[in-house]
């Protein structure tokens, strides 16, 4: 691409679910350029050979105690929100069919801007009132004819009752929904199982030795007495390991692919909770339609905050557009073979970014971390936070935006990919980045509002997420 020295530039770094994308817009030009700078060398990795590997990833050597304390603090705050309710009998777990939902102060017609509250009483499969909370619920209202939707707010009173609140943003017929995604006993089981081990996904490393290829097992942690290749980020000390092939150097690792491992840390009784018929069951099967009128009262409504995003924004990109994208580093899950030369730590990319008022960085990370213990995600989020903090100290005019995860398919292997696992990561990001001047694209809320249940939502949903992003820069 031809160098530009006299035009003002806009640099945008975007990390999608698995990619970094960089846009640079040069004004006063009639051409649009798209440049993909894919190859990233592994010279930021420190190659080492170890006879064995600990069960957990390495802690940063520069200040292990401080990092451990930070991870522990975030984890402790998160654990306070996780119920400890082991499964004794399936009949004692929460049942959507037996639970009740009552609209408080019901009216024949509601006005736009009103708040509608629903009291939910959780009951088990024998119809008995639950005496504790912790159920993973999802509340949504929608009007298919208007293609409008918004999430509801769930307040857990920790005694078997919940308050579900909806703000009525538009007129017409509105459908209300409260889904029991997982009972509290299922949430407890998923949390325990998640933090049990690292082997739900099997990674296979491809080592090239002259004209031949050698394949070995790789992972975030390996219990092995054989010689290992250890790939450690030089600054943050996040580690990834491969069994060292005989007579092949560790630097010969070129490609990777992965597949799900047929292993479960749930009991047979716990797995029953995640069968299709027990996941995402509607509680508000009756009295779930209300009528909303415009009325005569003007009420302020924040559509963006609640996920009803119908922005109509148009951006004139009359200039050169430079797009750079980058896969995030391990753990990168993919059945297709990918080059490890093209993956790099998000923190290292941020550290190499000069920043400035025309630089925009968008970071989205999460889906590929769901199958692994939560401490892996917490440490990665903390390292990204430190990199963003360094960036904003040297270049406070840089715009940094965090895009949260999309919700995904409800019935696809809950132990690896349940939205509850994603929700814990959503809470971690909000906690870690609350002290920084960063924007948020709340894709979690947006995809709940649309009810997509798709890790790759349809185009109109992605367009609305992009519109939120454009609101930050236009």
C-alpha positions as CSV (number, residue, x, y, z in Angstrom):
1,X,0.0,0.0,0.0
2,X,1.3,3.4,-0.9
3,X,2.5,5.4,2.1
4,X,0.5,8.5,3.1
5,X,2.3,11.2,5.0
6,X,0.2,14.3,4.5
7,X,-3.3,13.1,5.3
8,X,-5.0,12.8,8.7
9,X,-5.6,9.1,9.4
10,X,-8.0,7.1,11.5
11,X,-6.7,3.8,12.8
12,X,-9.1,1.3,14.1
13,X,-8.1,-2.0,15.7
14,X,-10.9,-4.6,16.0
15,X,-10.8,-7.9,17.7
16,X,-13.8,-9.9,16.7
17,X,-14.6,-13.3,18.2
18,X,-11.3,-14.6,17.1
19,X,-9.9,-11.8,15.0
20,X,-8.1,-8.5,15.3
21,X,-9.2,-6.1,12.5
22,X,-7.6,-2.7,11.9
23,X,-9.2,0.0,9.9
24,X,-7.3,3.1,8.8
25,X,-9.3,5.8,7.0
26,X,-7.4,8.5,5.1
27,X,-9.5,11.5,4.3
28,X,-9.5,13.5,1.0
29,X,-9.1,10.5,-1.2
30,X,-11.4,8.8,-3.6
31,X,-10.1,5.3,-3.2
32,X,-10.8,2.6,-0.6
33,X,-8.0,0.2,0.3
34,X,-8.3,-3.0,2.3
35,X,-5.0,-4.3,3.5
36,X,-4.8,-7.5,5.5
37,X,-1.6,-7.9,7.4
38,X,-1.8,-11.5,8.5
39,X,1.6,-13.0,9.2
40,X,2.8,-12.3,12.8
41,X,6.0,-13.9,13.8
42,X,6.4,-15.9,17.0
43,X,9.5,-14.0,18.1
44,X,7.5,-12.7,21.0
45,X,7.3,-16.3,22.3
46,X,10.1,-17.7,24.5
47,X,10.8,-21.2,23.4
48,X,11.9,-23.6,26.2
49,X,12.0,-27.3,26.8
50,X,10.7,-28.7,30.1
51,X,10.7,-32.3,31.4
52,X,7.2,-31.8,32.8
53,X,4.4,-29.2,33.2
54,X,2.3,-28.1,36.2
55,X,-1.5,-28.7,36.1
56,X,-2.2,-25.0,35.9
57,X,-0.6,-22.3,33.6
58,X,2.4,-20.4,34.8
59,X,1.9,-17.2,36.9
60,X,3.7,-14.1,35.8
61,X,7.3,-14.4,37.0
62,X,7.7,-10.6,37.3
63,X,5.2,-10.3,40.2
64,X,3.5,-13.7,40.8
65,X,2.1,-12.8,44.2
66,X,0.4,-9.6,42.9
67,X,-1.0,-11.3,39.9
68,X,-2.3,-14.3,41.9
69,X,-4.0,-12.0,44.3
70,X,-5.7,-10.0,41.5
71,X,-6.9,-13.2,39.9
72,X,-8.1,-14.5,43.3
73,X,-9.9,-11.3,44.1
74,X,-11.9,-11.3,40.9
75,X,-12.6,-15.0,41.3
76,X,-13.8,-14.5,44.9
77,X,-16.2,-11.8,43.8
78,X,-17.5,-14.0,41.0
79,X,-17.9,-17.0,43.3
80,X,-20.2,-15.0,45.6
81,X,-22.7,-15.0,42.8
82,X,-22.5,-18.7,42.1
83,X,-24.9,-21.0,44.0
84,X,-23.6,-24.1,45.8
85,X,-26.5,-26.4,45.3
86,X,-25.6,-30.0,44.6
87,X,-28.1,-32.3,42.8
88,X,-29.7,-34.7,45.2
89,X,-32.7,-35.7,43.1
90,X,-33.9,-34.4,39.8
91,X,-37.3,-33.9,41.3
92,X,-35.9,-31.3,43.7
93,X,-34.5,-29.1,41.0
94,X,-36.3,-26.1,39.6
95,X,-39.1,-26.8,37.2
96,X,-40.3,-24.2,34.6
97,X,-43.6,-26.0,34.3
98,X,-44.4,-25.8,38.0
99,X,-42.9,-22.3,38.6
100,X,-45.3,-19.4,38.5
101,X,-45.1,-15.9,37.0
102,X,-47.4,-13.2,38.2
103,X,-47.7,-9.7,36.7
104,X,-47.8,-7.2,39.5
105,X,-50.4,-4.5,39.3
106,X,-51.8,-5.7,35.9
107,X,-53.7,-3.3,33.7
108,X,-55.7,-3.7,30.5
109,X,-53.4,-1.3,28.7
110,X,-49.9,0.1,29.5
111,X,-48.2,3.2,28.3
112,X,-45.0,3.6,26.5
113,X,-42.3,4.2,29.1
114,X,-44.1,2.2,31.8
115,X,-42.2,-0.4,33.8
116,X,-43.9,-3.8,34.0
117,X,-42.9,-6.1,36.9
118,X,-43.3,-9.8,37.1
119,X,-43.0,-11.8,40.3
120,X,-41.5,-15.2,39.7
121,X,-41.9,-18.1,42.2
122,X,-39.6,-21.0,41.5
123,X,-40.9,-24.5,42.3
124,X,-39.4,-27.9,41.9
125,X,-40.8,-30.8,39.9
126,X,-43.0,-31.9,42.8
127,X,-44.5,-28.4,42.9
128,X,-42.8,-27.4,46.1
129,X,-41.6,-23.8,46.6
130,X,-37.9,-23.4,46.2
131,X,-36.2,-21.8,49.3
132,X,-33.1,-20.5,47.5
133,X,-32.2,-18.7,44.3
134,X,-29.4,-19.0,41.8
135,X,-31.5,-20.1,38.8
136,X,-30.0,-18.9,35.4
137,X,-33.0,-17.0,33.9
138,X,-33.3,-15.0,30.7
139,X,-36.0,-12.3,30.3
140,X,-37.0,-10.8,27.0
141,X,-39.9,-8.9,25.5
142,X,-40.5,-8.6,21.8
143,X,-42.9,-7.5,19.0
144,X,-42.1,-9.6,15.9
145,X,-44.3,-7.3,13.7
146,X,-42.1,-4.3,14.6
147,X,-38.9,-6.4,14.7
148,X,-38.3,-5.0,18.1
149,X,-36.9,-6.6,21.2
150,X,-35.4,-5.8,24.6
151,X,-34.0,-7.7,27.5
152,X,-35.6,-7.7,30.9
153,X,-33.8,-7.2,34.3
154,X,-33.9,-10.1,36.7
155,X,-33.4,-9.5,40.5
156,X,-32.7,-12.6,42.5
157,X,-34.0,-12.4,46.1
158,X,-32.1,-15.6,47.0
159,X,-35.2,-17.2,48.5
160,X,-36.8,-18.8,45.5
161,X,-38.5,-15.6,44.2
162,X,-37.3,-13.3,41.5
163,X,-38.5,-9.9,40.2
164,X,-38.4,-9.5,36.5
165,X,-38.7,-5.9,35.2
166,X,-39.5,-4.8,31.7
167,X,-39.4,-1.2,30.5
168,X,-42.0,-0.8,27.7
169,X,-40.3,1.1,24.9
170,X,-42.9,0.8,22.0
171,X,-46.6,0.6,21.5
172,X,-48.6,-2.4,20.2
173,X,-48.7,-6.0,21.2
174,X,-45.7,-7.0,23.3
175,X,-44.8,-10.6,24.1
176,X,-43.1,-11.4,27.4
177,X,-40.8,-14.3,27.9
178,X,-38.8,-15.7,30.9
179,X,-36.8,-18.7,30.2
180,X,-35.3,-21.1,32.7
181,X,-31.9,-21.7,31.0
182,X,-30.5,-23.8,33.9
183,X,-31.8,-24.4,37.4
184,X,-29.5,-23.4,40.3
185,X,-28.4,-27.0,40.7
186,X,-27.3,-27.0,37.1
187,X,-25.4,-23.7,37.5
188,X,-23.6,-25.2,40.5
189,X,-22.7,-28.3,38.5
190,X,-21.4,-26.4,35.6
191,X,-19.3,-24.1,37.8
192,X,-17.7,-27.1,39.6
193,X,-17.1,-29.0,36.4
194,X,-15.6,-26.0,34.5
195,X,-12.9,-25.5,37.0
196,X,-12.0,-29.2,37.2
197,X,-9.6,-29.6,34.3
198,X,-8.2,-28.3,31.0
199,X,-8.8,-31.3,28.7
200,X,-12.3,-30.7,27.3
201,X,-10.5,-29.6,24.0
202,X,-7.6,-31.5,22.5
203,X,-5.1,-29.5,20.6
204,X,-2.8,-31.1,18.0
205,X,0.4,-29.3,17.1
206,X,2.0,-29.7,13.6
207,X,5.8,-29.6,13.6
208,X,7.7,-29.3,10.3
209,X,11.0,-31.1,10.1
210,X,12.5,-30.6,6.7
211,X,9.9,-32.2,4.3
212,X,8.1,-34.3,7.0
213,X,5.5,-33.3,9.5
214,X,5.2,-34.5,13.1
215,X,2.0,-34.2,15.2
216,X,1.9,-34.1,19.0
217,X,-0.5,-33.2,21.8
218,X,-0.7,-29.6,23.0
219,X,-2.6,-27.9,25.7
220,X,-2.8,-25.0,28.2
221,X,-1.6,-27.6,30.8
222,X,-0.1,-31.1,30.3
223,X,0.6,-33.7,32.9
224,X,3.4,-35.6,31.3
225,X,6.7,-37.0,32.2
226,X,8.0,-36.6,28.7
227,X,9.9,-33.6,27.4
228,X,7.7,-30.6,26.6
229,X,7.9,-27.5,24.5
230,X,6.9,-24.5,26.6
231,X,5.7,-21.4,24.7
232,X,5.6,-18.5,27.2
233,X,4.6,-15.0,26.5
234,X,7.8,-13.0,27.4
235,X,5.9,-10.3,29.4
236,X,2.7,-11.8,30.8
237,X,4.0,-15.3,31.2
238,X,0.9,-17.0,29.9
239,X,2.0,-20.5,28.8
240,X,1.0,-23.1,26.2
241,X,2.6,-26.5,26.0
242,X,3.3,-29.2,23.4
243,X,4.8,-32.6,23.7
244,X,8.3,-32.2,22.1
245,X,8.7,-34.4,19.0
246,X,12.0,-36.4,19.1
247,X,14.8,-34.7,17.1
248,X,12.6,-31.7,16.3
249,X,13.1,-28.3,17.8
250,X,10.3,-26.5,19.6
251,X,10.5,-23.6,17.1
252,X,9.4,-26.0,14.4
253,X,5.7,-25.7,15.5
254,X,3.9,-24.2,12.6
255,X,0.2,-25.1,12.7
256,X,-2.5,-26.2,15.1
257,X,-6.0,-27.7,15.1
258,X,-8.3,-28.9,17.8
259,X,-11.3,-31.1,18.5
260,X,-13.6,-31.7,21.4
261,X,-12.5,-34.4,23.9
262,X,-15.0,-37.0,24.9
263,X,-14.7,-36.3,28.6
264,X,-17.2,-35.0,31.2
265,X,-16.9,-33.9,34.8
266,X,-20.6,-34.0,35.4
267,X,-22.4,-37.0,37.0
268,X,-25.1,-38.9,35.2
269,X,-27.7,-37.2,37.3
270,X,-26.2,-33.7,36.6
271,X,-26.1,-34.4,32.8
272,X,-29.8,-35.0,32.9
273,X,-30.3,-31.3,33.7
274,X,-28.7,-30.4,30.4
275,X,-30.8,-32.5,28.1
276,X,-32.6,-30.5,25.5
277,X,-36.0,-30.7,27.2
278,X,-34.6,-29.2,30.4
279,X,-32.8,-26.2,28.9
280,X,-34.3,-22.9,28.0
281,X,-37.9,-23.8,29.1
282,X,-40.5,-21.0,29.0
283,X,-42.0,-20.0,32.4
284,X,-44.4,-17.4,31.2
285,X,-46.4,-19.7,29.0
286,X,-49.7,-18.0,30.0
287,X,-50.6,-14.3,30.2
288,X,-47.5,-13.4,28.2
289,X,-49.1,-10.8,25.8
290,X,-49.8,-7.2,26.8
291,X,-51.0,-4.1,25.0
292,X,-49.0,-0.9,25.0
293,X,-50.4,2.5,24.0
294,X,-48.6,5.7,23.2
295,X,-50.8,7.6,25.8
296,X,-50.3,11.3,26.3
297,X,-47.4,11.3,28.7
298,X,-43.9,11.9,27.4
299,X,-41.5,9.6,29.0
300,X,-37.7,9.4,28.5
301,X,-36.6,6.2,27.0
302,X,-33.0,5.0,26.5
303,X,-33.2,2.5,23.7
304,X,-29.5,1.8,23.5
305,X,-29.2,0.8,27.2
306,X,-31.8,-1.9,26.8
307,X,-30.9,-3.5,23.5
308,X,-33.7,-2.1,21.3
309,X,-31.2,-0.7,18.7
310,X,-32.7,0.7,15.6
311,X,-30.1,3.4,14.8
312,X,-29.9,4.7,11.3
313,X,-26.4,5.9,10.9
314,X,-24.5,6.6,7.7
315,X,-20.8,7.1,7.5
316,X,-19.0,8.6,4.6
317,X,-15.9,6.5,4.1
318,X,-14.6,8.7,1.3
319,X,-11.1,7.8,1.9
320,X,-8.6,4.9,2.1
321,X,-9.7,2.1,4.4
322,X,-6.9,0.0,6.0
323,X,-8.2,-3.2,7.6
324,X,-5.9,-5.3,9.8
325,X,-7.2,-8.4,11.6
326,X,-5.5,-10.9,13.9
327,X,-6.6,-14.1,15.6
328,X,-6.1,-14.0,19.3
329,X,-3.6,-16.3,20.9
330,X,-4.1,-19.6,22.7
331,X,-6.6,-21.1,23.4
332,X,-7.8,-20.7,19.8
333,X,-10.3,-23.5,19.0
334,X,-10.7,-24.6,15.4
335,X,-11.2,-27.9,13.6
336,X,-9.5,-26.5,10.6
337,X,-5.8,-26.3,10.6
338,X,-4.5,-22.7,11.3
339,X,-1.0,-21.2,11.4
340,X,0.4,-20.4,14.8
341,X,2.5,-17.8,13.0
342,X,-0.6,-15.7,12.7
343,X,-1.6,-15.6,16.3
344,X,-0.4,-13.2,19.0
345,X,-1.3,-12.0,22.4
346,X,-3.8,-9.1,22.3
347,X,-1.7,-7.3,25.0
348,X,1.4,-7.4,22.8
349,X,-0.5,-6.0,19.8
350,X,-1.8,-3.2,22.0
351,X,1.7,-2.5,23.3
352,X,3.0,-2.0,19.7
353,X,0.1,0.4,18.9
354,X,1.1,4.0,19.1
355,X,-2.4,5.2,19.8
356,X,-3.7,8.8,19.3
357,X,-7.0,10.6,18.7
358,X,-7.4,8.8,15.4
359,X,-6.9,5.4,16.8
360,X,-9.8,3.2,17.8
361,X,-9.2,-0.3,19.4
362,X,-12.1,-2.7,19.7
363,X,-11.5,-5.9,21.7
364,X,-13.8,-8.9,21.9
365,X,-12.6,-12.1,23.5
366,X,-14.5,-14.9,25.2
367,X,-16.2,-17.7,23.3
368,X,-13.0,-19.8,22.9
369,X,-12.4,-19.6,26.7
370,X,-15.7,-21.2,27.8
371,X,-14.4,-24.8,27.9
372,X,-11.5,-23.9,30.2
373,X,-11.3,-23.0,33.9
374,X,-12.3,-19.4,34.6
375,X,-8.9,-18.5,35.9
376,X,-7.5,-18.7,32.3
377,X,-10.0,-16.1,31.2
378,X,-9.5,-13.9,34.3
379,X,-5.7,-13.8,33.7
380,X,-6.1,-13.0,30.0
381,X,-8.6,-10.2,30.8
382,X,-6.2,-8.8,33.4
383,X,-3.3,-8.8,31.0
384,X,-5.4,-7.0,28.3
385,X,-6.5,-4.5,31.0
386,X,-2.9,-3.8,31.9
387,X,-2.0,-3.3,28.2
388,X,-5.0,-0.9,27.7
389,X,-3.9,1.0,30.8
390,X,-0.4,1.4,29.5
391,X,-1.8,2.6,26.1
392,X,-4.1,5.2,27.7
393,X,-1.3,6.5,29.9
394,X,0.9,7.2,26.9
395,X,-1.9,8.1,24.6
396,X,-5.1,9.2,26.5
397,X,-6.9,10.2,23.3
398,X,-7.1,6.7,22.0
399,X,-10.6,5.2,21.9
400,X,-10.8,1.7,23.3
401,X,-14.1,-0.3,23.1
402,X,-14.9,-3.7,24.7
403,X,-17.3,-5.8,22.8
404,X,-18.9,-8.5,25.0
405,X,-19.8,-12.0,23.8
406,X,-22.9,-13.0,21.9
407,X,-25.3,-15.5,23.4
408,X,-25.2,-18.8,21.5
409,X,-27.1,-22.1,20.9
410,X,-28.8,-23.4,24.0
411,X,-28.6,-27.1,23.3
412,X,-25.0,-27.4,22.2
413,X,-22.8,-29.2,24.7
414,X,-23.6,-27.2,27.9
415,X,-20.5,-28.4,29.7
416,X,-18.3,-26.7,27.1
417,X,-20.4,-23.9,25.7
418,X,-23.3,-23.0,27.9
419,X,-24.2,-19.3,28.0
420,X,-23.8,-19.6,31.8
421,X,-20.1,-20.0,31.2
422,X,-20.2,-17.0,28.9
423,X,-22.1,-15.0,31.4
424,X,-19.4,-15.5,34.1
425,X,-16.9,-14.1,31.6
426,X,-19.2,-11.2,30.9
427,X,-19.3,-10.4,34.6
428,X,-15.5,-10.7,34.7
429,X,-15.0,-8.2,31.9
430,X,-17.4,-5.7,33.4
431,X,-15.6,-6.0,36.8
432,X,-12.0,-5.7,35.4
433,X,-12.6,-2.8,33.0
434,X,-14.8,-0.7,35.1
435,X,-11.9,1.6,36.2
436,X,-10.8,2.5,32.6
437,X,-12.2,5.0,30.2
438,X,-13.4,2.4,27.7
439,X,-16.7,2.1,25.7
440,X,-18.9,-1.0,25.8
441,X,-20.7,-2.7,22.9
442,X,-23.0,-4.9,25.0
443,X,-23.5,-7.7,22.4
444,X,-24.7,-9.9,25.3
445,X,-27.7,-7.7,25.9
446,X,-28.3,-7.0,22.1
447,X,-28.4,-10.7,21.2
448,X,-30.7,-11.4,24.2
449,X,-33.0,-8.6,22.9
450,X,-33.0,-10.2,19.5
451,X,-33.3,-13.8,20.9
452,X,-30.8,-15.0,18.3
453,X,-29.3,-18.0,20.2
454,X,-26.6,-18.2,17.6
455,X,-22.8,-17.7,18.2
456,X,-22.8,-16.1,14.7
457,X,-25.9,-13.9,14.7
458,X,-27.6,-12.9,11.5
459,X,-26.6,-9.9,9.5
460,X,-29.2,-7.4,10.9
461,X,-28.0,-8.1,14.5
462,X,-24.4,-7.6,13.6
463,X,-25.4,-4.4,11.8
464,X,-26.9,-3.1,15.1
465,X,-23.8,-4.0,17.0
466,X,-21.8,-2.0,14.4
467,X,-24.2,0.9,14.7
468,X,-23.4,1.0,18.5
469,X,-19.7,1.1,17.6
470,X,-20.3,3.9,15.1
471,X,-22.0,5.9,17.8
472,X,-18.7,6.0,19.7
473,X,-16.7,7.3,16.7
474,X,-19.1,9.5,14.8
